[in-house]
Amino acid sequence: MNFSDQSALDFVLLPHEYGSVSHRKSILPNGIIEHQPWAQFSWVQVTLLIMFLWPLIVASLRYSRERQRRKRFYFPTRESFAKMTVRDAWAIQLDLMDTETSSIFMLALKFAIFSVNGIPSISSLLVKTNKLPSERVHLRYSMTSVMIAEFLAFPPDDERALQAICRMNNIHQTYQKAGKILNDDLLYTLGLFAYLPVRWCALGTFWKDIGDCMEIDYSALPSSKSGWKDGLHWLEEVTEWGDWYEQKNMVPNINNQRVALSAIDIILYTVPNFLKPTAKKMVFALLEDRMIKALMLPEPSKVYNFSVNTVLDARRYIVRYFFPPRPSCMRFQPLSPKPDENGRYYLQTYDSKPFYIKPTLLSRWFSPTAIIRRVLGLPLPGDGGNEYCPRGYRLEELGPSWILAKKSIEHDVRVARKKLNKNHTTGCPFG
C-alpha cells in the first residue's frame, strides 16, 4: 500500500481501513480545523499570551502557598511571636530551607561559616587544627555541614538532632576548656547563622534554643537579665551585638587570609581552572569592605560589584515571577532520611570532594553532577577506595579522632534528653 498521497490527518481521523491507493476524502467538513477559534492565533500571539499568563499563575501559586503557611503557623501580631514554640520555629525554618529559598538559604549558611574566618582568634585555631593546606579542610567542611544539617533537618527532640548537637558540644567544649575558643566567638558564630539567612522571629527562636543547648552565655546582650519578649527581640540584639563584635575583632591577620583562601578553593572547587580567577573576583565582590580588609584580599573593582549585584537582582526577579514554588515532592534533602542496613547515613549533596556520598550508578554516572565532574576530571563518590568515606557516617564518628577517643556521645544524648524541659525545650522559650 502506498501512503505517499495520504495526509497524516487521514490516518488519525478516519476509522475506515485503506483498501486502495486512491485518495479518500475526509469525513470532516472542509476547513473545519482552520475555522476553530484557537486556530486563529499565530504562534507569536500564543507565546505572548503565555508570557502574560504565566507570571499570574506563578503569583497565584505563591500566594496560595503563603496562605497555607499563615494558616499552619498563625502568628498574626508581634505579641503572638512570644507563643512560638521551638518546634514551630524549626518547621518554619525547614520550609524556607527545603521548599522556598533552598539555594539562597544554604548560601547564607555557607557564608556564615565563611564569615568567621575574619576573626583572628577563630582563624588561628582553624589554621592550627587543619594544618593548612591539606585534605583535612575538605573533610572538616563536610563534617561541619553534616552536623549543622542534622539539627536543621530533624525536629528538636529527634534523636539525630540531639546526637548532632551533642557531638558539636563535645568538640567545642574540648577547645573551650583549653582556652582556645571563647564564649564571644561562639555567640558571634551563632548570631551569623541566625540573622544572615533572613531576619525572622522563627530563626531567632530556633537559634537561641541551639545556643541554650550549647550553654552559650548571653550576658553580653542587653536583655540577658530581664529576658527577651520573643525570638525577634533576641535576634535584633544579637545582630546589633554582632556588628559591634566585628568592629572590635574583625581585623587584618595572615591567618584570616590563609583560611579564607582555603575556603574559597572549596567554594570554587567545581569551577574550571580557566574561570577561577574571574570567579574569585566575583566572590570578593560579595564581601563587605570590613571583611575584605580583615581577610587581606584585593578590593574588587566596581565592574565586578555591579555585575554581581545585577546577576543577583536578575535572579531574584526571575525566580519571584517566573518560577512556581517548589512542590513537596521535590524538597531539598541534604541528608539520607533513614540509615542503611549498617546504621549509617549519607550526604546527598556535595560542593567539593564527595565525602559521605553513597556510590551508586546515579551518583557516579548519570546525575548532572556526575556528568559535569567526569568532564572536569573531578573525583566521584567511590573513587579512591575509602578516601572519601563512601560507607557513610555515624554521628558519633564525626570530629577529630583524638576527641572521639575521649568522648561518649551516648551518655551525652541521655543527659541532653533529661534537659529537654530546661534548655532544648520543644515548648515556648519566651512565653
Secondary structure, 3 states (H helix, E strand, C coil): CCCCCCCHHHHHHCCCCCCCCCCCCCCCCCCCCCCCHHHHCCHHHHHHHHHHHHHHHHHHHHHHHHHHHHHHCCCCCCHHHHHCCHHHHHHHHHHHHHHHCHHHHHHHHHHHHHHHHHCHHHHHHHHHHHCCCCCHHHHHHHHHHHHHHHHHHCCCCCHHHHHHHHHHHHHHHHHHHCCCCCHHHHHHHHHHHHHCCCCCHHHHHHHHHHHHHCCCCCCCCCCCCCCCCCHHHHHHHHHHHHHHHHHHHCCCCHHHHHHHHHHHHHHCCCCCHHHHHHHHHHHHHCCCHHHHHHCCCCCCCHHHHHHHHHHHHHHHHHHHHHCCCCCHHHCCCCECCCCCCCCCECECCCCCCCCCECCCHHHHHHCHHHHHHHHHCCCCCCCCCCCCCCCCECHHHCCCHHHHCCCCHHHHHHHHHHCCCCCCCCCCCCC
